Amino acid sequence: MTPNPSPHHADITFAYQPIVDVVDRKTVSYEALVRGRANESAFKVFQRVEAVNLHSFDASCRVAAIELACHLGLPCDLNLNLLPRSLFSSPEAILSTIQAANLNHLALDRITLEVTEGEVIDDHAHFAQLLDEYRGLGIKISIDDFGAGHSGLNLLADLQPDQLKLDMTLVRNIASLGPRQSIVRAILGVCHDLGIDMIAEGVETLDEYAWFAEHGVRLFQGYLFAQPGFECLPQPSIPNPNPLLA
């Protein structure tokens, strides 16, 4: 049965995609992906939002995502997207998220905020300071689409997140692309030194999965495991990365 929408979020809903630990063979989190009521993409939903309302809409999306996930019986962590400039626009950007978590009995240490390097941030140090205040409450931080923007290394150095989600352009066909492998191995080394968990995002093939698994990555997200579930929490399939060992 489709959940009844909150009257405050009647025009949006969510799909959820699992993030899996392939070593423990379990779902560790679900990423909330905004959708329209007819399952329209996030791109189409955000196209309808006026620029002046973008960051307040961003905050309301996290509230709605928490409400629906908890209604669905969320059994693990929840990854929520955050437009970086939302933090500069208003403290309500995160306070409303915290309030929604408390109202829905979701512990703050089960929330991961994903920030993308695609939205330009002029002051990384100030941004990191703002996020650290919320990390002190238990909220985890992830850099999304790492490698897609222009400021990834600076953001990584200033923020030192809990997670790093590798951009799909670095993941795609990595098993056959030597230069891409060299870049990713270097990023893996940095993550290891800083104690950051890497998530291979957008994994679609066994070859991609096998390459990352062979290099010690245990957290994955992508169509190989599960497509986003519209208003549901899909159960992933976790294949053996090497079929010859199955």
C-alpha positions as CSV (number, residue, x, y, z in Angstrom):
1,M,0.0,0.0,0.0
2,T,1.4,3.4,-1.0
3,P,1.9,5.6,2.1
4,N,-0.2,8.7,2.4
5,P,2.0,11.8,1.7
6,S,2.5,14.4,4.4
7,P,0.5,17.5,3.6
8,H,3.7,19.5,3.7
9,H,5.3,17.3,1.0
10,A,2.4,16.3,-1.2
11,D,4.2,17.0,-4.4
12,I,7.3,14.8,-3.8
13,T,8.1,11.3,-2.7
14,F,11.2,9.1,-2.7
15,A,12.9,6.1,-4.1
16,Y,15.5,4.3,-1.9
17,Q,18.6,2.5,-3.1
18,P,20.6,0.2,-0.8
19,I,24.3,0.6,0.1
20,V,25.6,-2.9,0.8
21,D,28.5,-4.4,2.7
22,V,29.6,-7.3,0.5
23,V,31.8,-8.8,3.2
24,D,29.1,-9.0,5.8
25,R,26.5,-9.4,3.0
26,K,24.0,-7.0,4.3
27,T,22.4,-3.6,3.7
28,V,24.1,-0.9,5.8
29,S,22.1,2.1,4.5
30,Y,19.6,3.4,2.0
31,E,20.1,6.5,0.0
32,A,16.9,8.6,-0.3
33,L,16.4,9.8,-3.9
34,V,13.8,12.5,-4.5
35,R,11.0,11.6,-7.0
36,G,7.8,13.1,-8.2
37,R,4.5,11.5,-7.3
38,A,4.4,9.8,-10.7
39,N,8.0,8.6,-10.2
40,E,9.5,11.5,-12.1
41,S,13.2,11.8,-11.8
42,A,15.0,14.1,-9.3
43,F,16.1,16.3,-12.3
44,K,12.5,16.9,-13.3
45,V,11.5,17.6,-9.7
46,F,14.2,20.2,-9.2
47,Q,13.4,21.8,-12.5
48,R,10.1,22.9,-11.0
49,V,11.7,24.6,-8.1
50,E,12.5,28.3,-8.4
51,A,16.1,29.2,-7.6
52,V,15.1,31.4,-4.7
53,N,13.4,28.4,-3.0
54,L,16.0,25.8,-3.8
55,H,17.7,25.5,-0.5
56,S,14.5,25.6,1.6
57,F,13.2,22.8,-0.8
58,D,16.4,20.9,-0.2
59,A,15.8,21.0,3.6
60,S,12.1,19.9,3.2
61,C,13.3,17.0,1.1
62,R,15.3,15.6,3.9
63,V,12.4,15.9,6.3
64,A,10.1,14.1,3.9
65,A,12.7,11.4,3.2
66,I,13.0,10.6,6.9
67,E,9.3,10.5,7.4
68,L,8.8,8.0,4.6
69,A,11.8,5.9,5.4
70,C,10.7,5.5,9.0
71,H,7.1,4.8,7.8
72,L,8.5,2.0,5.7
73,G,10.4,0.5,8.7
74,L,13.9,1.6,7.9
75,P,16.2,-1.2,9.4
76,C,19.6,0.5,9.0
77,D,21.2,3.9,8.3
78,L,19.8,6.6,6.0
79,N,21.8,8.6,3.5
80,L,20.4,12.1,2.8
81,N,21.6,14.5,0.1
82,L,22.5,18.1,1.1
83,L,23.2,21.0,-1.2
84,P,26.3,22.5,0.4
85,R,25.1,26.1,0.2
86,S,22.0,25.2,2.2
87,L,24.1,25.4,5.3
88,F,25.1,29.0,4.5
89,S,21.5,30.0,3.7
90,S,20.0,29.0,7.0
91,P,20.7,27.0,10.1
92,E,17.2,25.4,9.6
93,A,18.8,23.4,6.8
94,I,20.0,20.9,9.3
95,L,17.9,21.7,12.4
96,S,14.8,20.6,10.5
97,T,16.5,17.4,9.7
98,I,17.4,16.8,13.3
99,Q,13.9,17.6,14.4
100,A,12.4,15.2,11.9
101,A,14.8,12.5,13.0
102,N,13.8,13.0,16.6
103,L,10.1,13.0,15.8
104,N,10.4,9.7,13.9
105,H,12.7,8.1,16.5
106,L,15.7,7.9,14.1
107,A,18.9,8.1,16.0
108,L,21.2,10.8,14.6
109,D,24.1,8.4,14.3
110,R,22.1,6.5,11.7
111,I,22.0,9.6,9.4
112,T,24.7,10.3,6.8
113,L,24.6,13.6,4.9
114,E,25.9,13.4,1.4
115,V,27.4,16.6,0.0
116,T,28.4,16.9,-3.6
117,E,31.5,18.7,-4.9
118,G,29.4,19.8,-7.8
119,E,27.9,22.8,-6.0
120,V,30.7,25.4,-5.7
121,I,31.7,26.2,-2.1
122,D,33.9,29.3,-1.7
123,D,35.0,28.7,1.9
124,H,35.7,25.0,2.5
125,A,37.1,25.7,6.0
126,H,33.9,27.4,7.2
127,F,31.8,24.7,5.5
128,A,33.7,22.0,7.3
129,Q,33.3,23.9,10.6
130,L,29.6,24.0,10.2
131,L,29.3,20.3,9.4
132,D,31.6,19.5,12.4
133,E,29.0,20.9,14.7
134,Y,26.5,18.3,13.5
135,R,29.1,15.6,13.4
136,G,29.5,16.2,17.1
137,L,25.8,15.0,17.4
138,G,26.6,11.8,15.7
139,I,25.6,12.6,12.1
140,K,28.1,11.2,9.5
141,I,29.3,13.1,6.4
142,S,29.9,11.7,2.9
143,I,31.3,13.4,-0.2
144,D,29.2,12.3,-3.1
145,D,30.3,12.1,-6.8
146,F,33.9,12.4,-5.8
147,G,36.0,13.0,-8.9
148,A,33.3,14.7,-10.9
149,G,33.8,18.3,-9.8
150,H,36.7,20.7,-9.6
151,S,37.3,20.9,-5.9
152,G,37.3,17.3,-4.7
153,L,40.8,17.1,-3.2
154,N,40.5,20.5,-1.4
155,L,37.1,19.4,0.0
156,L,38.5,16.1,1.0
157,A,41.4,17.7,2.9
158,D,39.3,20.3,4.7
159,L,36.3,18.1,5.5
160,Q,37.8,14.7,6.0
161,P,34.5,12.9,5.7
162,D,33.4,9.6,7.1
163,Q,32.6,8.3,3.6
164,L,33.5,9.0,0.1
165,K,31.3,7.9,-2.8
166,L,33.4,7.5,-6.0
167,D,31.8,9.1,-9.0
168,M,30.3,6.7,-11.6
169,T,32.6,8.0,-14.3
170,L,35.6,6.5,-12.5
171,V,33.7,3.3,-11.8
172,R,32.5,2.6,-15.3
173,N,34.5,-0.1,-17.1
174,I,37.4,0.3,-14.6
175,A,38.5,-3.3,-15.1
176,S,39.8,-2.5,-18.6
177,L,41.0,1.1,-18.1
178,G,44.5,1.3,-16.7
179,P,44.7,5.1,-16.2
180,R,41.4,5.0,-14.3
181,Q,42.7,2.2,-12.1
182,S,45.8,4.2,-11.2
183,I,43.6,7.2,-10.2
184,V,41.3,5.1,-8.1
185,R,44.1,3.2,-6.4
186,A,45.6,6.6,-5.3
187,I,42.2,7.7,-3.9
188,L,41.9,4.3,-2.1
189,G,45.3,5.0,-0.5
190,V,44.2,8.4,0.7
191,C,41.0,7.0,2.1
192,H,42.9,4.3,4.0
193,D,45.4,6.8,5.5
194,L,42.5,9.1,6.6
195,G,40.2,6.4,7.9
196,I,37.5,7.1,5.3
197,D,35.1,4.4,4.0
198,M,35.0,4.4,0.2
199,I,31.7,3.4,-1.5
200,A,31.9,2.3,-5.2
201,E,28.7,3.9,-6.6
202,G,27.0,3.1,-9.8
203,V,28.4,-0.4,-10.1
204,E,26.6,-2.2,-12.9
205,T,28.7,-5.2,-14.0
206,L,30.5,-8.1,-12.4
207,D,33.8,-6.9,-13.8
208,E,33.5,-3.5,-12.1
209,Y,32.5,-5.2,-8.9
210,A,35.3,-7.7,-9.0
211,W,38.0,-5.0,-9.5
212,F,36.9,-3.0,-6.5
213,A,36.4,-6.1,-4.4
214,E,40.0,-7.3,-5.2
215,H,41.3,-3.9,-4.1
216,G,39.6,-4.1,-0.7
217,V,36.4,-2.1,-1.2
218,R,33.5,-3.6,0.7
219,L,30.8,-1.0,0.3
220,F,28.9,-0.8,-2.9
221,Q,25.8,0.8,-4.5
222,G,24.4,0.3,-8.0
223,Y,22.1,-1.5,-10.3
224,L,24.1,-4.7,-10.0
225,F,22.8,-5.0,-6.4
226,A,19.4,-3.2,-6.6
227,Q,17.7,-0.5,-8.5
228,P,16.1,2.4,-6.5
229,G,12.8,1.2,-5.1
230,F,9.9,3.7,-5.5
231,E,8.4,4.3,-2.1
232,C,9.9,1.0,-0.8
233,L,13.1,-0.4,0.7
234,P,14.3,-2.9,-1.9
235,Q,16.3,-6.0,-0.8
236,P,19.6,-6.2,-2.6
237,S,21.1,-9.2,-4.4
238,I,24.8,-9.6,-3.6
239,P,26.5,-11.8,-6.2
240,N,30.0,-13.4,-5.8
241,P,32.4,-11.0,-7.5
242,N,34.2,-13.9,-9.0
243,P,31.6,-16.4,-10.5
244,L,34.3,-19.1,-10.8
245,L,34.5,-19.2,-7.0
246,A,30.7,-19.4,-6.5
